[in-house]
Amino acid sequence: ALEGYQATEALLMLLEGDLAADSKQHGIRTVTGDADWIKYAELRRLDWQEYALGAGEPTDDETSTQMVRSRRLKSPPMEYWMAYVDNQPRAYCTSWKGSDRIGMVEDLFTHPEFRHRGLATALIDYCVARCREQGALQVIIAADIDDTPKNMYSAMGFRPIAVIRGYWKSVGHQGLESG
């Protein structure tokens, strides 16, 4: 704390049985080539801006660009999915087959103008199924302690198993001084 680190907490949740969700049909496609990654980056930029504003962080595009670059390097084994409305991507989510037969669903975002239309539910349903196709018996998901998605995940059958804590420090974007 004296060095400027701030604690963040997340609720880790586990799905052991079937997903308890009535998923609407939405076109869901994997993020593969350059054109898909450009569309993903546009949604990721919106996600970062929304998060950064709420956290009091700068909303620069470079941070978002670096996040997309790191995600692209993780694919595969991470799989990135986008849900489409009128042939335009409006939400995304990530799945990973995991290890020890425990898969993971994470990094869920829906464009603010397309929330409450079933896109997030459809993506979670799809990603859980994908984890299971790849051998996962259980699937985990994490939610910010102070955010409402944890309630949606609980209604879908995920149960809380742990609170995890991380620490971060904002280092700013200042150049090096010469001299």
PyMOL commands that place a pseudoatom at each C-alpha (Angstrom):
pseudoatom trace, name=CA, resn=ALA, resi=1, chain=A, elem=C, hetatm=0, pos=[0.000, 0.000, 0.000]
pseudoatom trace, name=CA, resn=LEU, resi=2, chain=A, elem=C, hetatm=0, pos=[2.867, 2.390, 0.762]
pseudoatom trace, name=CA, resn=GLU, resi=3, chain=A, elem=C, hetatm=0, pos=[4.243, 1.832, -2.739]
pseudoatom trace, name=CA, resn=GLY, resi=4, chain=A, elem=C, hetatm=0, pos=[0.917, 2.618, -4.433]
pseudoatom trace, name=CA, resn=TYR, resi=5, chain=A, elem=C, hetatm=0, pos=[-0.372, -0.887, -5.108]
pseudoatom trace, name=CA, resn=GLN, resi=6, chain=A, elem=C, hetatm=0, pos=[-4.128, -1.378, -5.020]
pseudoatom trace, name=CA, resn=ALA, resi=7, chain=A, elem=C, hetatm=0, pos=[-5.936, -4.622, -4.248]
pseudoatom trace, name=CA, resn=THR, resi=8, chain=A, elem=C, hetatm=0, pos=[-8.543, -6.080, -6.570]
pseudoatom trace, name=CA, resn=GLU, resi=9, chain=A, elem=C, hetatm=0, pos=[-10.829, -8.955, -5.709]
pseudoatom trace, name=CA, resn=ALA, resi=10, chain=A, elem=C, hetatm=0, pos=[-12.703, -11.419, -7.878]
pseudoatom trace, name=CA, resn=LEU, resi=11, chain=A, elem=C, hetatm=0, pos=[-15.176, -14.149, -7.095]
pseudoatom trace, name=CA, resn=LEU, resi=12, chain=A, elem=C, hetatm=0, pos=[-14.117, -17.475, -8.598]
pseudoatom trace, name=CA, resn=MET, resi=13, chain=A, elem=C, hetatm=0, pos=[-17.132, -19.611, -9.543]
pseudoatom trace, name=CA, resn=LEU, resi=14, chain=A, elem=C, hetatm=0, pos=[-17.395, -23.254, -10.636]
pseudoatom trace, name=CA, resn=LEU, resi=15, chain=A, elem=C, hetatm=0, pos=[-19.891, -25.036, -12.886]
pseudoatom trace, name=CA, resn=GLU, resi=16, chain=A, elem=C, hetatm=0, pos=[-19.996, -28.784, -12.283]
pseudoatom trace, name=CA, resn=GLY, resi=17, chain=A, elem=C, hetatm=0, pos=[-23.254, -29.881, -13.885]
pseudoatom trace, name=CA, resn=ASP, resi=18, chain=A, elem=C, hetatm=0, pos=[-25.280, -28.593, -16.768]
pseudoatom trace, name=CA, resn=LEU, resi=19, chain=A, elem=C, hetatm=0, pos=[-25.537, -24.903, -17.484]
pseudoatom trace, name=CA, resn=ALA, resi=20, chain=A, elem=C, hetatm=0, pos=[-28.908, -23.598, -16.259]
pseudoatom trace, name=CA, resn=ALA, resi=21, chain=A, elem=C, hetatm=0, pos=[-29.531, -21.141, -19.066]
pseudoatom trace, name=CA, resn=ASP, resi=22, chain=A, elem=C, hetatm=0, pos=[-32.071, -20.765, -21.804]
pseudoatom trace, name=CA, resn=SER, resi=23, chain=A, elem=C, hetatm=0, pos=[-29.779, -19.485, -24.505]
pseudoatom trace, name=CA, resn=LYS, resi=24, chain=A, elem=C, hetatm=0, pos=[-31.091, -17.546, -27.491]
pseudoatom trace, name=CA, resn=GLN, resi=25, chain=A, elem=C, hetatm=0, pos=[-29.663, -18.306, -30.901]
pseudoatom trace, name=CA, resn=HIS, resi=26, chain=A, elem=C, hetatm=0, pos=[-26.973, -15.875, -31.966]
pseudoatom trace, name=CA, resn=GLY, resi=27, chain=A, elem=C, hetatm=0, pos=[-24.300, -16.265, -34.582]
pseudoatom trace, name=CA, resn=ILE, resi=28, chain=A, elem=C, hetatm=0, pos=[-21.080, -17.064, -32.743]
pseudoatom trace, name=CA, resn=ARG, resi=29, chain=A, elem=C, hetatm=0, pos=[-17.800, -17.303, -34.609]
pseudoatom trace, name=CA, resn=THR, resi=30, chain=A, elem=C, hetatm=0, pos=[-14.210, -17.824, -33.629]
pseudoatom trace, name=CA, resn=VAL, resi=31, chain=A, elem=C, hetatm=0, pos=[-11.735, -14.982, -33.942]
pseudoatom trace, name=CA, resn=THR, resi=32, chain=A, elem=C, hetatm=0, pos=[-9.179, -16.198, -36.472]
pseudoatom trace, name=CA, resn=GLY, resi=33, chain=A, elem=C, hetatm=0, pos=[-7.714, -13.983, -39.190]
pseudoatom trace, name=CA, resn=ASP, resi=34, chain=A, elem=C, hetatm=0, pos=[-6.639, -10.364, -39.330]
pseudoatom trace, name=CA, resn=ALA, resi=35, chain=A, elem=C, hetatm=0, pos=[-10.134, -9.049, -40.170]
pseudoatom trace, name=CA, resn=ASP, resi=36, chain=A, elem=C, hetatm=0, pos=[-11.605, -10.813, -37.118]
pseudoatom trace, name=CA, resn=TRP, resi=37, chain=A, elem=C, hetatm=0, pos=[-8.877, -9.487, -34.840]
pseudoatom trace, name=CA, resn=ILE, resi=38, chain=A, elem=C, hetatm=0, pos=[-9.540, -5.937, -36.061]
pseudoatom trace, name=CA, resn=LYS, resi=39, chain=A, elem=C, hetatm=0, pos=[-13.233, -6.343, -35.176]
pseudoatom trace, name=CA, resn=TYR, resi=40, chain=A, elem=C, hetatm=0, pos=[-12.309, -7.873, -31.831]
pseudoatom trace, name=CA, resn=ALA, resi=41, chain=A, elem=C, hetatm=0, pos=[-9.966, -4.916, -31.175]
pseudoatom trace, name=CA, resn=GLU, resi=42, chain=A, elem=C, hetatm=0, pos=[-12.828, -2.463, -31.753]
pseudoatom trace, name=CA, resn=LEU, resi=43, chain=A, elem=C, hetatm=0, pos=[-14.945, -4.199, -29.094]
pseudoatom trace, name=CA, resn=ARG, resi=44, chain=A, elem=C, hetatm=0, pos=[-11.951, -4.531, -26.773]
pseudoatom trace, name=CA, resn=ARG, resi=45, chain=A, elem=C, hetatm=0, pos=[-11.359, -0.778, -27.047]
pseudoatom trace, name=CA, resn=LEU, resi=46, chain=A, elem=C, hetatm=0, pos=[-14.947, -0.123, -25.895]
pseudoatom trace, name=CA, resn=ASP, resi=47, chain=A, elem=C, hetatm=0, pos=[-14.499, -2.594, -23.037]
pseudoatom trace, name=CA, resn=TRP, resi=48, chain=A, elem=C, hetatm=0, pos=[-11.262, -0.916, -21.933]
pseudoatom trace, name=CA, resn=GLN, resi=49, chain=A, elem=C, hetatm=0, pos=[-12.764, 2.574, -22.111]
pseudoatom trace, name=CA, resn=GLU, resi=50, chain=A, elem=C, hetatm=0, pos=[-15.712, 1.509, -19.969]
pseudoatom trace, name=CA, resn=TYR, resi=51, chain=A, elem=C, hetatm=0, pos=[-13.454, -0.184, -17.423]
pseudoatom trace, name=CA, resn=ALA, resi=52, chain=A, elem=C, hetatm=0, pos=[-10.853, 2.598, -17.323]
pseudoatom trace, name=CA, resn=LEU, resi=53, chain=A, elem=C, hetatm=0, pos=[-13.462, 5.317, -16.801]
pseudoatom trace, name=CA, resn=GLY, resi=54, chain=A, elem=C, hetatm=0, pos=[-14.918, 3.390, -13.866]
pseudoatom trace, name=CA, resn=ALA, resi=55, chain=A, elem=C, hetatm=0, pos=[-11.467, 2.788, -12.367]
pseudoatom trace, name=CA, resn=GLY, resi=56, chain=A, elem=C, hetatm=0, pos=[-10.229, 6.333, -12.889]
pseudoatom trace, name=CA, resn=GLU, resi=57, chain=A, elem=C, hetatm=0, pos=[-7.538, 5.166, -15.310]
pseudoatom trace, name=CA, resn=PRO, resi=58, chain=A, elem=C, hetatm=0, pos=[-6.532, 6.857, -18.577]
pseudoatom trace, name=CA, resn=THR, resi=59, chain=A, elem=C, hetatm=0, pos=[-8.470, 5.536, -21.580]
pseudoatom trace, name=CA, resn=ASP, resi=60, chain=A, elem=C, hetatm=0, pos=[-5.626, 5.576, -24.076]
pseudoatom trace, name=CA, resn=ASP, resi=61, chain=A, elem=C, hetatm=0, pos=[-5.841, 3.370, -27.161]
pseudoatom trace, name=CA, resn=GLU, resi=62, chain=A, elem=C, hetatm=0, pos=[-2.312, 2.014, -26.677]
pseudoatom trace, name=CA, resn=THR, resi=63, chain=A, elem=C, hetatm=0, pos=[-3.327, 0.008, -23.596]
pseudoatom trace, name=CA, resn=SER, resi=64, chain=A, elem=C, hetatm=0, pos=[-6.198, -1.563, -25.501]
pseudoatom trace, name=CA, resn=THR, resi=65, chain=A, elem=C, hetatm=0, pos=[-3.931, -2.287, -28.481]
pseudoatom trace, name=CA, resn=GLN, resi=66, chain=A, elem=C, hetatm=0, pos=[-1.422, -4.054, -26.225]
pseudoatom trace, name=CA, resn=MET, resi=67, chain=A, elem=C, hetatm=0, pos=[-4.193, -6.104, -24.612]
pseudoatom trace, name=CA, resn=VAL, resi=68, chain=A, elem=C, hetatm=0, pos=[-5.344, -7.326, -28.022]
pseudoatom trace, name=CA, resn=ARG, resi=69, chain=A, elem=C, hetatm=0, pos=[-1.764, -8.108, -29.044]
pseudoatom trace, name=CA, resn=SER, resi=70, chain=A, elem=C, hetatm=0, pos=[-1.216, -10.227, -25.928]
pseudoatom trace, name=CA, resn=ARG, resi=71, chain=A, elem=C, hetatm=0, pos=[-4.508, -12.061, -26.445]
pseudoatom trace, name=CA, resn=ARG, resi=72, chain=A, elem=C, hetatm=0, pos=[-3.643, -12.845, -30.044]
pseudoatom trace, name=CA, resn=LEU, resi=73, chain=A, elem=C, hetatm=0, pos=[-0.375, -14.405, -28.867]
pseudoatom trace, name=CA, resn=LYS, resi=74, chain=A, elem=C, hetatm=0, pos=[-2.374, -16.679, -26.538]
pseudoatom trace, name=CA, resn=SER, resi=75, chain=A, elem=C, hetatm=0, pos=[-4.487, -18.051, -29.397]
pseudoatom trace, name=CA, resn=PRO, resi=76, chain=A, elem=C, hetatm=0, pos=[-4.380, -21.028, -29.401]
pseudoatom trace, name=CA, resn=PRO, resi=77, chain=A, elem=C, hetatm=0, pos=[-4.723, -22.511, -26.774]
pseudoatom trace, name=CA, resn=MET, resi=78, chain=A, elem=C, hetatm=0, pos=[-7.083, -19.714, -25.745]
pseudoatom trace, name=CA, resn=GLU, resi=79, chain=A, elem=C, hetatm=0, pos=[-10.080, -19.480, -28.076]
pseudoatom trace, name=CA, resn=TYR, resi=80, chain=A, elem=C, hetatm=0, pos=[-11.718, -16.127, -28.699]
pseudoatom trace, name=CA, resn=TRP, resi=81, chain=A, elem=C, hetatm=0, pos=[-15.352, -15.929, -29.789]
pseudoatom trace, name=CA, resn=MET, resi=82, chain=A, elem=C, hetatm=0, pos=[-17.603, -13.109, -30.979]
pseudoatom trace, name=CA, resn=ALA, resi=83, chain=A, elem=C, hetatm=0, pos=[-21.403, -12.996, -31.058]
pseudoatom trace, name=CA, resn=TYR, resi=84, chain=A, elem=C, hetatm=0, pos=[-22.923, -11.246, -34.056]
pseudoatom trace, name=CA, resn=VAL, resi=85, chain=A, elem=C, hetatm=0, pos=[-26.059, -9.164, -34.562]
pseudoatom trace, name=CA, resn=ASP, resi=86, chain=A, elem=C, hetatm=0, pos=[-26.891, -8.146, -38.129]
pseudoatom trace, name=CA, resn=ASN, resi=87, chain=A, elem=C, hetatm=0, pos=[-23.535, -9.557, -39.244]
pseudoatom trace, name=CA, resn=GLN, resi=88, chain=A, elem=C, hetatm=0, pos=[-21.606, -7.258, -36.875]
pseudoatom trace, name=CA, resn=PRO, resi=89, chain=A, elem=C, hetatm=0, pos=[-19.729, -8.469, -33.769]
pseudoatom trace, name=CA, resn=ARG, resi=90, chain=A, elem=C, hetatm=0, pos=[-21.396, -7.092, -30.642]
pseudoatom trace, name=CA, resn=ALA, resi=91, chain=A, elem=C, hetatm=0, pos=[-19.963, -9.237, -27.833]
pseudoatom trace, name=CA, resn=TYR, resi=92, chain=A, elem=C, hetatm=0, pos=[-16.982, -11.461, -27.100]
pseudoatom trace, name=CA, resn=CYS, resi=93, chain=A, elem=C, hetatm=0, pos=[-15.826, -14.145, -24.712]
pseudoatom trace, name=CA, resn=THR, resi=94, chain=A, elem=C, hetatm=0, pos=[-12.840, -16.456, -24.286]
pseudoatom trace, name=CA, resn=SER, resi=95, chain=A, elem=C, hetatm=0, pos=[-12.675, -20.164, -23.544]
pseudoatom trace, name=CA, resn=TRP, resi=96, chain=A, elem=C, hetatm=0, pos=[-9.805, -22.426, -22.643]
pseudoatom trace, name=CA, resn=LYS, resi=97, chain=A, elem=C, hetatm=0, pos=[-9.920, -26.198, -22.315]
pseudoatom trace, name=CA, resn=GLY, resi=98, chain=A, elem=C, hetatm=0, pos=[-7.814, -25.878, -19.196]
pseudoatom trace, name=CA, resn=SER, resi=99, chain=A, elem=C, hetatm=0, pos=[-6.003, -28.656, -17.406]
pseudoatom trace, name=CA, resn=ASP, resi=100, chain=A, elem=C, hetatm=0, pos=[-6.992, -31.444, -15.047]
pseudoatom trace, name=CA, resn=ARG, resi=101, chain=A, elem=C, hetatm=0, pos=[-10.389, -31.494, -16.822]
pseudoatom trace, name=CA, resn=ILE, resi=102, chain=A, elem=C, hetatm=0, pos=[-11.233, -27.988, -15.584]
pseudoatom trace, name=CA, resn=GLY, resi=103, chain=A, elem=C, hetatm=0, pos=[-11.982, -25.493, -18.371]
pseudoatom trace, name=CA, resn=MET, resi=104, chain=A, elem=C, hetatm=0, pos=[-12.256, -21.747, -18.113]
pseudoatom trace, name=CA, resn=VAL, resi=105, chain=A, elem=C, hetatm=0, pos=[-14.556, -19.108, -19.535]
pseudoatom trace, name=CA, resn=GLU, resi=106, chain=A, elem=C, hetatm=0, pos=[-13.422, -15.506, -19.163]
pseudoatom trace, name=CA, resn=ASP, resi=107, chain=A, elem=C, hetatm=0, pos=[-13.145, -12.032, -20.608]
pseudoatom trace, name=CA, resn=LEU, resi=108, chain=A, elem=C, hetatm=0, pos=[-16.835, -11.523, -21.397]
pseudoatom trace, name=CA, resn=PHE, resi=109, chain=A, elem=C, hetatm=0, pos=[-17.971, -8.202, -22.855]
pseudoatom trace, name=CA, resn=THR, resi=110, chain=A, elem=C, hetatm=0, pos=[-21.107, -7.001, -24.629]
pseudoatom trace, name=CA, resn=HIS, resi=111, chain=A, elem=C, hetatm=0, pos=[-21.363, -3.694, -26.475]
pseudoatom trace, name=CA, resn=PRO, resi=112, chain=A, elem=C, hetatm=0, pos=[-23.431, -1.393, -24.203]
pseudoatom trace, name=CA, resn=GLU, resi=113, chain=A, elem=C, hetatm=0, pos=[-26.116, -0.846, -26.857]
pseudoatom trace, name=CA, resn=PHE, resi=114, chain=A, elem=C, hetatm=0, pos=[-26.645, -4.616, -27.211]
pseudoatom trace, name=CA, resn=ARG, resi=115, chain=A, elem=C, hetatm=0, pos=[-26.878, -5.693, -23.578]
pseudoatom trace, name=CA, resn=HIS, resi=116, chain=A, elem=C, hetatm=0, pos=[-29.867, -7.628, -22.237]
pseudoatom trace, name=CA, resn=ARG, resi=117, chain=A, elem=C, hetatm=0, pos=[-30.444, -9.329, -25.599]
pseudoatom trace, name=CA, resn=GLY, resi=118, chain=A, elem=C, hetatm=0, pos=[-28.996, -12.712, -24.669]
pseudoatom trace, name=CA, resn=LEU, resi=119, chain=A, elem=C, hetatm=0, pos=[-25.574, -12.282, -26.261]
pseudoatom trace, name=CA, resn=ALA, resi=120, chain=A, elem=C, hetatm=0, pos=[-23.619, -12.878, -23.035]
pseudoatom trace, name=CA, resn=THR, resi=121, chain=A, elem=C, hetatm=0, pos=[-25.725, -15.926, -22.156]
pseudoatom trace, name=CA, resn=ALA, resi=122, chain=A, elem=C, hetatm=0, pos=[-25.274, -17.354, -25.654]
pseudoatom trace, name=CA, resn=LEU, resi=123, chain=A, elem=C, hetatm=0, pos=[-21.511, -16.845, -25.469]
pseudoatom trace, name=CA, resn=ILE, resi=124, chain=A, elem=C, hetatm=0, pos=[-21.194, -18.475, -22.035]
pseudoatom trace, name=CA, resn=ASP, resi=125, chain=A, elem=C, hetatm=0, pos=[-23.345, -21.390, -23.211]
pseudoatom trace, name=CA, resn=TYR, resi=126, chain=A, elem=C, hetatm=0, pos=[-21.179, -21.778, -26.305]
pseudoatom trace, name=CA, resn=CYS, resi=127, chain=A, elem=C, hetatm=0, pos=[-17.887, -21.466, -24.434]
pseudoatom trace, name=CA, resn=VAL, resi=128, chain=A, elem=C, hetatm=0, pos=[-18.911, -23.946, -21.728]
pseudoatom trace, name=CA, resn=ALA, resi=129, chain=A, elem=C, hetatm=0, pos=[-19.925, -26.407, -24.449]
pseudoatom trace, name=CA, resn=ARG, resi=130, chain=A, elem=C, hetatm=0, pos=[-16.578, -25.848, -26.176]
pseudoatom trace, name=CA, resn=CYS, resi=131, chain=A, elem=C, hetatm=0, pos=[-14.683, -26.544, -22.936]
pseudoatom trace, name=CA, resn=ARG, resi=132, chain=A, elem=C, hetatm=0, pos=[-16.691, -29.709, -22.448]
pseudoatom trace, name=CA, resn=GLU, resi=133, chain=A, elem=C, hetatm=0, pos=[-16.064, -30.841, -26.046]
pseudoatom trace, name=CA, resn=GLN, resi=134, chain=A, elem=C, hetatm=0, pos=[-12.371, -30.588, -25.240]
pseudoatom trace, name=CA, resn=GLY, resi=135, chain=A, elem=C, hetatm=0, pos=[-12.663, -32.764, -22.129]
pseudoatom trace, name=CA, resn=ALA, resi=136, chain=A, elem=C, hetatm=0, pos=[-13.477, -30.362, -19.287]
pseudoatom trace, name=CA, resn=LEU, resi=137, chain=A, elem=C, hetatm=0, pos=[-15.815, -31.786, -16.657]
pseudoatom trace, name=CA, resn=GLN, resi=138, chain=A, elem=C, hetatm=0, pos=[-15.945, -28.567, -14.679]
pseudoatom trace, name=CA, resn=VAL, resi=139, chain=A, elem=C, hetatm=0, pos=[-15.712, -24.957, -15.860]
pseudoatom trace, name=CA, resn=ILE, resi=140, chain=A, elem=C, hetatm=0, pos=[-14.627, -21.915, -13.890]
pseudoatom trace, name=CA, resn=ILE, resi=141, chain=A, elem=C, hetatm=0, pos=[-15.430, -18.260, -14.393]
pseudoatom trace, name=CA, resn=ALA, resi=142, chain=A, elem=C, hetatm=0, pos=[-14.409, -15.190, -12.385]
pseudoatom trace, name=CA, resn=ALA, resi=143, chain=A, elem=C, hetatm=0, pos=[-16.414, -12.051, -11.667]
pseudoatom trace, name=CA, resn=ASP, resi=144, chain=A, elem=C, hetatm=0, pos=[-15.462, -8.738, -10.128]
pseudoatom trace, name=CA, resn=ILE, resi=145, chain=A, elem=C, hetatm=0, pos=[-16.698, -8.689, -6.546]
pseudoatom trace, name=CA, resn=ASP, resi=146, chain=A, elem=C, hetatm=0, pos=[-18.509, -5.366, -7.015]
pseudoatom trace, name=CA, resn=ASP, resi=147, chain=A, elem=C, hetatm=0, pos=[-20.014, -6.077, -10.444]
pseudoatom trace, name=CA, resn=THR, resi=148, chain=A, elem=C, hetatm=0, pos=[-23.389, -7.586, -11.321]
pseudoatom trace, name=CA, resn=PRO, resi=149, chain=A, elem=C, hetatm=0, pos=[-22.337, -10.437, -13.691]
pseudoatom trace, name=CA, resn=LYS, resi=150, chain=A, elem=C, hetatm=0, pos=[-21.699, -12.657, -10.661]
pseudoatom trace, name=CA, resn=ASN, resi=151, chain=A, elem=C, hetatm=0, pos=[-25.476, -12.790, -10.175]
pseudoatom trace, name=CA, resn=MET, resi=152, chain=A, elem=C, hetatm=0, pos=[-26.000, -13.894, -13.777]
pseudoatom trace, name=CA, resn=TYR, resi=153, chain=A, elem=C, hetatm=0, pos=[-23.323, -16.578, -13.422]
pseudoatom trace, name=CA, resn=SER, resi=154, chain=A, elem=C, hetatm=0, pos=[-24.942, -17.852, -10.230]
pseudoatom trace, name=CA, resn=ALA, resi=155, chain=A, elem=C, hetatm=0, pos=[-28.335, -18.059, -11.944]
pseudoatom trace, name=CA, resn=MET, resi=156, chain=A, elem=C, hetatm=0, pos=[-26.664, -20.094, -14.701]
pseudoatom trace, name=CA, resn=GLY, resi=157, chain=A, elem=C, hetatm=0, pos=[-25.441, -22.698, -12.207]
pseudoatom trace, name=CA, resn=PHE, resi=158, chain=A, elem=C, hetatm=0, pos=[-21.958, -21.464, -11.318]
pseudoatom trace, name=CA, resn=ARG, resi=159, chain=A, elem=C, hetatm=0, pos=[-21.326, -21.614, -7.578]
pseudoatom trace, name=CA, resn=PRO, resi=160, chain=A, elem=C, hetatm=0, pos=[-18.806, -19.522, -5.646]
pseudoatom trace, name=CA, resn=ILE, resi=161, chain=A, elem=C, hetatm=0, pos=[-15.699, -21.389, -4.544]
pseudoatom trace, name=CA, resn=ALA, resi=162, chain=A, elem=C, hetatm=0, pos=[-13.147, -18.694, -3.672]
pseudoatom trace, name=CA, resn=VAL, resi=163, chain=A, elem=C, hetatm=0, pos=[-12.335, -15.023, -3.554]
pseudoatom trace, name=CA, resn=ILE, resi=164, chain=A, elem=C, hetatm=0, pos=[-9.063, -14.271, -5.272]
pseudoatom trace, name=CA, resn=ARG, resi=165, chain=A, elem=C, hetatm=0, pos=[-7.038, -11.133, -4.737]
pseudoatom trace, name=CA, resn=GLY, resi=166, chain=A, elem=C, hetatm=0, pos=[-4.595, -9.430, -7.032]
pseudoatom trace, name=CA, resn=TYR, resi=167, chain=A, elem=C, hetatm=0, pos=[-2.534, -6.285, -6.765]
pseudoatom trace, name=CA, resn=TRP, resi=168, chain=A, elem=C, hetatm=0, pos=[-1.790, -3.690, -9.422]
pseudoatom trace, name=CA, resn=LYS, resi=169, chain=A, elem=C, hetatm=0, pos=[0.010, -0.440, -9.644]
pseudoatom trace, name=CA, resn=SER, resi=170, chain=A, elem=C, hetatm=0, pos=[-0.608, 2.274, -12.198]
pseudoatom trace, name=CA, resn=VAL, resi=171, chain=A, elem=C, hetatm=0, pos=[2.754, 3.408, -13.520]
pseudoatom trace, name=CA, resn=GLY, resi=172, chain=A, elem=C, hetatm=0, pos=[1.551, 6.169, -15.843]
pseudoatom trace, name=CA, resn=HIS, resi=173, chain=A, elem=C, hetatm=0, pos=[2.743, 6.949, -19.324]
pseudoatom trace, name=CA, resn=GLN, resi=174, chain=A, elem=C, hetatm=0, pos=[5.594, 9.349, -18.710]
pseudoatom trace, name=CA, resn=GLY, resi=175, chain=A, elem=C, hetatm=0, pos=[8.706, 9.293, -20.865]
pseudoatom trace, name=CA, resn=LEU, resi=176, chain=A, elem=C, hetatm=0, pos=[12.191, 8.846, -19.494]
pseudoatom trace, name=CA, resn=GLU, resi=177, chain=A, elem=C, hetatm=0, pos=[14.040, 11.969, -18.553]
pseudoatom trace, name=CA, resn=SER, resi=178, chain=A, elem=C, hetatm=0, pos=[17.362, 12.489, -20.226]
pseudoatom trace, name=CA, resn=GLY, resi=179, chain=A, elem=C, hetatm=0, pos=[20.190, 14.127, -18.615]
for i in range(1, 179): cmd.bond("trace and resi %d" % i, "trace and resi %d" % (i + 1))
show_as sticks, trace
zoom trace
